[in-house]
Amino acid sequence: MSLHEYAAVVKNLRGVIYSRLEPDDFEERLTWLGKRFRYRNLGLTPTVLSTYGEVVQRFLGKPLLELKPPVKGLMELVELYSELLELSIPVVEAYCYASMYVSPMIVLDGGCLGDLEPITVDRVLVKGPLTDRDYKLHMRIADYTVLDFYRWATSGALEALRRVSGGLDASSLVEERVEKVRADKRRFWRIMSGEGSPFLLYLDLLPKLVERATPDRASELLERYGEVAPATLAIVSAVVV
């Protein structure tokens, strides 16, 4: 993907879709989203595109957009993360694409939240159904969460990998991210509850990576993907619809 194409997509992207719905249910959710994002795009990863090919064709450009790897080596890195962290390719792929495109994830199936549990560091719960106005406002706020954290989170991820590669403790950097997320939840004060169903998840691959990677694996990752890996390790908000 050329730089100017990437810049145009990032500017107009509202979310990266993750789903395990049946095709008919997937189409119903896309119809709902399409009415609310007429002027912004929702991105499809290669896995989602191949899974829902026939349905997707009817929505491409309104509002769906096929996402392509913005840099070489992204899918190799996704496979490395998947193997090292024992996570499925679709989960890692959606997370890494959302991170690289500086965008939230849009999770279309509450039943697949278990897939994301291993990389969920916090969540925003709501009681009862939300209005369309609530969704529009707080999906926009979720966008700001990724953007506002992005430079700090990706730079911190690089430093954490460097510490692990040198045999040093990176737990303080991980804990700092957890504290930032905890404070960020205040953005959602209008709808947040102490109990209920998840509206938003905070996803972070770095804690598992710090836990699982040996110094040799961290060194290998930095040597092979040092310019790519930090961009895949943002703190990503995931809105459940």
MARBAKE-249464 format. One line per 4 residues: for each residue x, z, y of C-alpha. Coordinates in steps of 0.2 Angstrom, whole numbers, padded with zeros to 4 digits. Layout:
<atoms>
X/Z/Y ~ ...
</atoms>
This chain:
<atoms>
0000/0000/0000 ~ 0007/-0005/0017 ~ 0009/0009/0030 ~ -0004/0002/0042
-0017/0001/0028 ~ -0013/0019/0023 ~ -0015/0025/0041 ~ -0032/0016/0043
-0038/0024/0027 ~ -0032/0042/0031 ~ -0040/0041/0048 ~ -0057/0037/0042
-0058/0046/0025 ~ -0070/0061/0023 ~ -0066/0065/0005 ~ -0059/0061/-0012
-0072/0061/-0026 ~ -0071/0071/-0042 ~ -0085/0070/-0055 ~ -0089/0071/-0074
-0108/0067/-0071 ~ -0117/0054/-0081 ~ -0118/0037/-0073 ~ -0136/0039/-0068
-0133/0056/-0060 ~ -0117/0050/-0052 ~ -0127/0036/-0044 ~ -0140/0048/-0037
-0127/0059/-0029 ~ -0118/0043/-0021 ~ -0135/0038/-0014 ~ -0136/0055/-0006
-0119/0055/0001 ~ -0121/0037/0007 ~ -0135/0042/0018 ~ -0124/0055/0026
-0107/0046/0028 ~ -0113/0029/0035 ~ -0098/0028/0046 ~ -0085/0037/0036
-0077/0033/0019 ~ -0076/0042/0003 ~ -0061/0038/-0009 ~ -0061/0034/-0027
-0046/0038/-0038 ~ -0041/0025/-0052 ~ -0049/0037/-0065 ~ -0066/0039/-0056
-0066/0020/-0052 ~ -0063/0015/-0070 ~ -0076/0028/-0077 ~ -0090/0023/-0066
-0085/0004/-0063 ~ -0103/-0004/-0063 ~ -0111/0010/-0052 ~ -0096/0010/-0040
-0097/-0009/-0037 ~ -0114/-0006/-0028 ~ -0107/0006/-0016 ~ -0090/0000/-0012
-0088/-0001/0007 ~ -0104/0009/0010 ~ -0097/0022/0009 ~ -0085/0021/-0006
-0067/0015/-0004 ~ -0054/0012/-0018 ~ -0039/0022/-0016 ~ -0022/0015/-0020
-0006/0025/-0022 ~ 0002/0026/-0005 ~ 0019/0027/-0012 ~ 0028/0022/-0028
0030/0035/-0041 ~ 0014/0044/-0038 ~ 0006/0041/-0055 ~ 0022/0046/-0064
0022/0062/-0054 ~ 0004/0065/-0059 ~ 0008/0063/-0077 ~ 0023/0075/-0075
0012/0088/-0067 ~ -0001/0086/-0080 ~ 0011/0088/-0094 ~ 0020/0103/-0086
0005/0112/-0081 ~ -0007/0108/-0095 ~ -0020/0100/-0084 ~ -0030/0085/-0086
-0025/0069/-0078 ~ -0041/0067/-0069 ~ -0040/0084/-0061 ~ -0021/0082/-0056
-0025/0064/-0050 ~ -0039/0069/-0038 ~ -0030/0084/-0031 ~ -0014/0074/-0028
-0024/0059/-0020 ~ -0033/0072/-0009 ~ -0017/0080/-0004 ~ -0008/0063/0000
-0023/0057/0010 ~ -0025/0073/0019 ~ -0043/0075/0014 ~ -0054/0087/0005
-0061/0084/-0013 ~ -0079/0081/-0015 ~ -0085/0088/-0032 ~ -0101/0080/-0038
-0104/0091/-0053 ~ -0105/0110/-0052 ~ -0103/0109/-0071 ~ -0086/0103/-0070
-0079/0118/-0059 ~ -0071/0125/-0075 ~ -0059/0110/-0074 ~ -0053/0115/-0057
-0052/0134/-0061 ~ -0034/0134/-0066 ~ -0029/0128/-0048 ~ -0043/0137/-0038
-0035/0151/-0028 ~ -0051/0156/-0018 ~ -0069/0150/-0015 ~ -0083/0151/-0003
-0100/0157/-0010 ~ -0117/0153/-0003 ~ -0134/0160/-0007 ~ -0148/0147/-0010
-0149/0129/-0005 ~ -0140/0122/0011 ~ -0148/0110/0023 ~ -0142/0093/0027
-0136/0100/0044 ~ -0126/0114/0035 ~ -0118/0101/0023 ~ -0113/0090/0037
-0105/0104/0048 ~ -0096/0112/0034 ~ -0090/0097/0026 ~ -0082/0093/0043
-0074/0110/0043 ~ -0067/0108/0026 ~ -0059/0092/0033 ~ -0050/0103/0046
-0044/0115/0033 ~ -0034/0102/0024 ~ -0027/0095/0040 ~ -0023/0111/0049
-0013/0118/0034 ~ -0005/0102/0030 ~ 0012/0102/0038 ~ 0015/0120/0035
0009/0120/0016 ~ 0019/0104/0011 ~ 0035/0110/0020 ~ 0032/0127/0011
0030/0118/-0006 ~ 0046/0109/-0004 ~ 0055/0126/0000 ~ 0047/0134/-0015
0053/0120/-0026 ~ 0071/0122/-0019 ~ 0070/0141/-0022 ~ 0065/0138/-0040
0078/0125/-0043 ~ 0091/0137/-0037 ~ 0084/0151/-0049 ~ 0077/0161/-0034
0060/0170/-0032 ~ 0047/0159/-0023 ~ 0033/0172/-0026 ~ 0033/0177/-0007
0029/0159/-0002 ~ 0015/0158/-0015 ~ 0007/0174/-0008 ~ 0008/0168/0010
-0002/0153/0005 ~ -0015/0165/-0003 ~ -0016/0175/0013 ~ -0018/0160/0024
-0033/0154/0013 ~ -0041/0171/0013 ~ -0040/0171/0032 ~ -0046/0153/0033
-0063/0157/0024 ~ -0069/0164/0041 ~ -0072/0146/0046 ~ -0087/0146/0035
-0095/0162/0042 ~ -0112/0154/0045 ~ -0115/0151/0026 ~ -0103/0162/0017
-0110/0176/0006 ~ -0103/0189/-0005 ~ -0112/0182/-0020 ~ -0120/0166/-0026
-0114/0148/-0031 ~ -0098/0140/-0025 ~ -0100/0128/-0010 ~ -0081/0126/-0007
-0065/0129/-0018 ~ -0048/0131/-0011 ~ -0036/0122/-0023 ~ -0017/0124/-0024
-0006/0117/-0037 ~ 0010/0126/-0031 ~ 0006/0143/-0039 ~ 0006/0136/-0057
0021/0125/-0053 ~ 0031/0140/-0047 ~ 0025/0149/-0063 ~ 0029/0135/-0075
0044/0126/-0069 ~ 0061/0131/-0075 ~ 0076/0129/-0063 ~ 0081/0113/-0072
0063/0105/-0071 ~ 0062/0110/-0053 ~ 0079/0101/-0050 ~ 0073/0086/-0059
0057/0085/-0049 ~ 0066/0086/-0033 ~ 0079/0073/-0038 ~ 0067/0061/-0044
0052/0064/-0033 ~ 0059/0074/-0018 ~ 0051/0063/-0005 ~ 0034/0062/-0013
0031/0079/-0021 ~ 0029/0089/-0005 ~ 0015/0077/0000 ~ 0006/0081/-0016
0006/0100/-0014 ~ -0005/0103/0001 ~ -0019/0116/0000 ~ -0034/0106/-0003
-0052/0111/0000 ~ -0065/0105/-0012 ~ -0084/0104/-0007 ~ -0096/0106/-0021
-0112/0095/-0019
</atoms>
